[in-house]
Amino acid sequence: MNESHQVLFRKYRPQFFRDVIYQDLAVGSLQNAFKSKKIGHAYIFIGPRGVGKTTIARILAKRLNCERPDGVEPCNECNSCVEITKGNSNDVMEIDAASNSGVDNVRELRENVKFNAMGGKYRVYILDEVHMLSGAAFNALLKTLEEPPQHVVFILATTEYHKIPETILSRCQDFTFRKVPASVLQQYIETIAKKEELKFDSEGLFWIAKKGDGSVRDTLSFMEQAVVFTDGNLTGAKLRKMIGYHGIDTFIEFLNTIIDTTKSAKLFESLEHYFQEGVDLIKFIWDFVEFLNSLLLIQDNLSERESINIPQEDIQKLKTEYRSLDKELLILLSENIFLIHEKLNQMKLRSSYEVKVYLEIQFRKVILEREKPSVSGLLSKISELTKLIQSDINNIQDQSVQLPNEKQKSETVTEKKISPELKSNVLNVPLENEKFLKEKFSGIEVDPGQFKNL
Ligand SMILES: [Zn+2]
């Protein structure tokens, strides 16, 4: 990562427990340890990258050695705190286990822990990416963890919990850190954007937060790049351009050209246009699949889910205008287009031109499918017909009970043989389908609910 892109992350790195966002569980437990004066000698911080493990390890180290702690928080002003913030403390050692993974490194560390703290009360060892240690190194570390000197605190941090030997885990208090939801990240970067006096809109911040994928560090790094790219104007339109996302209007239009088969020519024009513009068509298709899936989530009232990849304003628009789209059609389309995307990835085509040609062929197939009557459409038609026939039979039977003489009864039957409603339904079914239905389904009562999964 470019040095200049780390500025925001460093500038806004929390220096107090209370400034850490979203990790309430871990932070609360650590604060309780100070309240009850039960300081452990080995902690393990588990969680994805960039969510605050090292940051909290440093705050913990500061609080342990602080000369004038304020309750559970460090003062951040005494010599010890200032040195730790600057990374100059002789009592706090940050070790990257990825580049110090051998047994010799840990042996050296074991020699080192014997010395008393120089300025503060504790010697604190922060071992980042601790899962990278070799087996022998873990064994050497275990010996220290079994009988830790009173003045030593180990903070192990890892993104890969399952790679840590059970013997090590059993010696540590474990704290789990979670990915930060995009909505929390968005709020957080909004406060930073205001402090930095940047121009922004909600959609712009949404895309930055999404790009961070749960990591505060990655979000702020991307925000830094976005400030450069957009010249400090973090709007949705500029961010979409930066990440190569087309926005829902494009996808709605694209969807319409698939649904309405009279607009097919426009679909191929769009593909050609995007190809000419140098758009990454594989990404475009994936974004479109996500868009279709989001429409389905909205229909199922699941649009508040964190994983939905659409800004709030657009979700509102889709809710009001597109909720009534045929769900079955959406499912079918998302599956078809998902498979097209999957095949595209597998084929590893040599050029964007080949991708375009492949997409043209595949979309022709999708449109061809659209022009055929759907199985569920046919099934519901059969069900309607069955119900109508049944109700007609019932009518006939009811009337035959009331009618005393045979002559009248037969007249009624002739007269009411086929209701106008039934006639029109029959006429709506093309001849070949009617023949097919008769052959396949005569005598079968059909409940379309049974075929939801088709
Ligand atoms: Zn202090």
Residues whose N, C-alpha, C, O or C-beta is under 5 A from the ligand:
A	BS01	ZN	C66 E67 R68 P74 C75 N76 E77 C78 C81
